[in-house]
Amino acid sequence: MAKPGLFLANIGPFLRDRSRKGGWVLCVGAGSSVPMFPGWNSFVERLIAKDVGDEKAHGLASMLLSQYSPDALIQAAHDRLGVKEEEFIKLLSVELYRDWRSCITPNEWDFFTTMLSARVGEYRRSQWIDYLQLIRNHFPSLTALSVAKIISDTLGSDIGPSAIMSFNAEPLLASLINGFLRLDKLTAREAATSAGQKLDLVTHSISNRTSRRVPYYFIHGFLPVPVEVKKLRAVDASDKLVFSESEYLQMANAAFSWQSSVFLELAADQSVVFIGMSVSDTNMRRWLSWVHTNRMKELGSRYMYRGASTAHYWIRKKPATEDERLWIESSVEHLGVRVVWLNEWDQIGDALGSTLGLTAAPPRMSLKPGGFAGR
């Protein structure tokens, strides 16, 4: 039987305890950035619309998504649209950022792209306030905002994550963490030094890494941001994209891939906390299964233990029915994953804070009134 899920009322500081026994890793998916960026199904529908038009796209997308995975349909879109690889990557990037770009002014878009992958000390504290305020004005309940606040408060401490893995192809969460660091933890002098940089954006095995910084791994690659003039500092990783089925299968069937080695090493040694993910990705489930099978064999041979054991946690919203909740818990038990249930997504900050043993979750973001000033 699967271990029963945890609820906010009885969650306990399990991540604080895990920090003392090897550490923990944050793993985020597309749900952490919705609705600022589209989910997979919406993304596929937009690509279909490029071929058949907006009127037909919804019905066709619904039918196709009931039979095929999003990565298979993204692969099909590449074929249907008949464009070269470079043009298709550009199209993916434009569609990823389209909603957000359409709801802000050109000046705000230029400011956003400037700050998106900026180093902590490159810009003034007032500019980071403007950046966070710009996003909060449009998406006050964005999961990435709450998560970034908790991570920035604990980064580099005994209870902070040792690494962050992202299955997104955009650096939103990393930029929000940098913003909160500049607001709450770093003085202007500290931010201006190399020591003030707390995250390393890692897109390849040969990416630069610095001692005492927390690596932020882009497991599914990094899409270039559609900017006409300025070029973001984040390292382009379009060669590591895992959007289409062919890219997915190449990674899944390879004897070795950089992505699998990173995930397996971290999941084998530490607890992984999943946020904004469905935990339905076939390849990720395979990796988790390998790790859990090895863990159970070692527990059995060394300690003669045959009971249930979970090392990883999946934070998600509670479903409508009790039966669905129990089935979901059982669907990940054999992967070594225990579910943490939320009544609403706006509880994510409270839940993450409680798991880290904070006496109270950090206060909800309070920024200087006035919003974007374009400084």
N, C-alpha and C positions, 0 to 999 in steps of 0.2 A: 504493500500500500504506500502511496505517495505521502510524504510529510504534508500535514495540513498547511495551507498558506498562512502568512502572517498579515496582521492588520495593524493599522496605525496605533490603535489602543494598546496593543501588546507586542509592539515591534521589537523593542529591546535594542541595546547598542551593539549589535553583532559585528558591524564593520569596525568599530573601535577595537573589539576583541580580535578581529581578523588582522588588524594593523599590527598587533603585537605578535602575531604568529606567522608572519610572512608577507603581509600586505594585501592590498586589494587594488583592482583595476576597474576603471569606468569604461563601459562600452556603450556608445550611443548610435542610434539609427535615425531614419528619416522622421519618425514621429516627434523627435525633440525639436525639429525645425518647422513643423506644420503649425499654422497655415502660412507662415512666411514663405516657405518653399512648398511646392506641390508634393503630394504623396505619389507612390509608384503608379497607381491606377490612373490618377489624373494626368500624370506625366505621359503615360502611354496614350491616353485619349487625345492629347494635344498632338502627338506625333501622327496618329491616325488621321486627324483633321487636316494635316498637311497634304494628305493624299486624297481623301474623299470629301473634304469640306466639313464645316462645323455642323451642318444639319444632320449628316449621316454618322458623324463620329461617335456620338454617345451610344447609340444602339449597337453599332458594330463593335465598339470597345467592350461593352457589357457582354456581348456574346463571345468575343474572343477571349476575354479575361476569365470567363467561366471554364475555358478549356486549356488555355496556355498561360505560362508564367509571364510576368512582365518582362524579364530578360529575353525570353523567346520573341516577344512582340517587338521589343526594341530592335532586335536583330532583323526581324521582318521589315520594320520601318526603314532600316538602312537600305535594304534591297528595294523596297517599293519606291522610295524617294530617289534612288539612283544617283546619289551624290558620293563624292570621294570621301575618304576617311576624315581628312582634315575639315571638310565642310560639315560633315555629320557631327563631329565633336563640337564645332562652333554652334550648330543648331541646338544640340543638347544643352549647351551652356546658356544660350539665349532663352530657351524654354524654362530652364531651371530658375532663372532670375526674373522672368517676365512679369509675374504678379507683383513682386516687390517693386520693381522698377516703375510699374505703371501707377503705383499709389503714392509716389513721392515726386518731388520736383526735380528738374535737371540738376540744380545746385545740390540738393540733398543726395541725389544719386552719385554725383562726383565726390561728395564728402564721404559717403558710405564706402565707396570702393577704395578711397584713400585709407580709411581707418580699418578696413576689413582684415588686413593682414599686417597692420603696422606693429612695430615693436613697442613695448610699453613706454619706453622713454622717448620715442620719436616725436610725440605730440604732448601738448600741455594737458593738465588735469581737466581744465575747462572744456577742451575738445573731446576728451573721453566722456565727460558728462553729457555733452551734446549728442555724442554717438549713441550712448545707452538710452538717452531720452527719446531720440528719434525712433528707435525700435520699440520702446515701451509705448509711445504714443499710438502706434498702429497695432501692436500685438501685446497688450498688457499681461495676457495669460500665457505667453510663449513659454513652453517648458524649458527651453535652453536658457532663458533668463534666470529662472529659479535655480537650475542646476549650476550655472556659472557662478552665482553668488555663493553657494555652499562651497564649491571647489576653490574659488579664490580665497575664501576664509580659511581653508585648511591646507592649501597647497604648500608643500615644503615642511609641514608639521608632521608630528608622529602619527597623525590620523588621516592625513591626506592621501590621495591615490598615488601609487608609484608610477602609473602610466595611464594614458587615455587612448582608447581605440575608437576610431570613428568609421562607420560604414557609409558615411555621407561623403559627397564629393565637393563639399563646400566647407569653409573654415569658420562658420558663424560662431559656434560654441567657443572655439579658441579665442576669437576676437573679443567675445563678451567676458571671458575670464580675464584677459589682459585689461579690459576696461575697468572691471571691479578691482583688480589688483592696484591699478593706478589711483583709484578713488579711495580705497580703504587701507591699503597696507604699505604702499611705497611712497617715500618722500621723493621730491624732485631729484635730489642728488642720487638716491638709490636707483630710481628709474633710469637715470642717464647712464648708469654703469652696466657692464655686462652681467653683474650679479643681479640686477633688477629684472633681467629677462628670465622668467620662470618656466617657460614652455619651449620645447624644441619641436617645430613642425617637421615630421618625418614622413617622407613620401617614397623613399627608396632605401635599400639596404646601405647605400653609400652616402645617404644624407648626413650632413654634419651633426654631430652630437656633442653636447657639452656636459661635463660632470656637474652633478647636483641640479640639473634641470630635469623636468618631467617630460618624457617623450610623448608627443601627441601623434599617434600613428594613423595615417589615412589608408585603411585596409583596402578600400575599393577605389583608390586613386583620387585624383584631384582635378576637377574641371577648371580650365582657365576661365576667369571672369570676363564677360563681354565688356571690355573697356576700350574706347576708341583711342584715347591719348595716353593715359597713364598705364603703366605695367605694374601689376602687383608684385610684391617681393616674394610671396609664397612660391615655392618651387613647383613648376608645372609637372604634373604627373599623369598626363593624358595617356601615357604608355602603360600605366598601371590601372586604367579604368576597368571596372567589372560591371558594365551596364548591359552589354549584349550577351546573348546566350553563348556565342562562340568564345568570348572573353571569359565568361563564367566557367565553361567546360574546360578551357585550357588550364585555368587555375586549379579546378577541381580534380582533373585527371593527371596533373603533373606530379612526378615523384617528389619534386621539391618546388616550392614557391616561397618567395619572401613573406607573403601575407600569411601563409599557413604556419611558417616557422615562428613568426611573431605571436600569432594567436595561440598556438600550441604551447609555446614556452610560458607565456603569461598565465594561461588557464591551468597548466599543470602545477605551477608553483604557488599561485595566488587565487584569491576569490575574485570573480568577475561579476560586476553589477551591470545588468542590461537595462537601459532606459530608452524608450522610443523605438523599440524593436518588437517584431512579431515573434521572434525566435522560431520562424518557420523556414528560414534559409537552409536548404538541404546541405550545402557544404559546411556551414557553421555547425549544424546539428551533427554532422559526421565528425568534425573536429572535437566537439564536446563529448560525443560518444566514445571516441578513442581515449580521451583523457579520463573520463569517468570509469571506463572498463579497467584501465590500468590502475586507477585509484582503488577500486573495489578488490582487485586481485591482490594488491599489496596489503590492504587492510586485512584480507582474509589470511594470507600466508604469514604475515608478521604478527598479527594480533588475534587471529582466529575470529575476526568480526564478520558477521554475515547480515547485519541489519541494514537499514536505510542510511544513506549518507549523502549530504548535499554540500557542495563547496561554493556554489554560485547562486546568484539571486536575480530575479527578474521582477522589476517594479512596473506594474501596469494597473490600468483601471479595472475595477471589478465588473464582471458581466452582469447581465440582467437576471439570470437565474442561477440557483444553487447547483443544478445539474451541470450547467456549462462550466461553472467555476471548478467543480470537482474533476471534470474531464480535462480541463486545461492544466490543472495541477498534475494529473497523471501523464499528460502528454510530454512533460519535461522532466519527470522524476528520474527516468532512466538515463538522462543526460547530466544528472547531478545538480539540477537547478531547482530551487525553491522559489515560489511566487510570493511577492509582497503586494497586497491588494490595496488600492486607493479607491475611495468613493468618487473623487473627482480629481482631475489632473492638477488642479491648483494646490493639491496637498503634497506635491512632489518635494517642495522645499522642506516642509515639515517632516516628511518621511525620511528623506536623506539625512537631515540634521539629527533626527532621533537615532538612526542607525549608527551614527558616528558618536553618539553619546554626548552631544551638545546639550547643555542644560535647557536650552530653548533654541528653536530654529532661529537663524539670523533674521532680523527684522526685514520685512518686505522692502524692496528697493525704494529708497527715498532720495530723489535727485533735486537739484536746484531748479526751482520753477523757471519757466521761460522757454524750455525746449530748445530746438535747434537754433543756433545763432550763427552758424556758418563761419566760425572763427578759424 
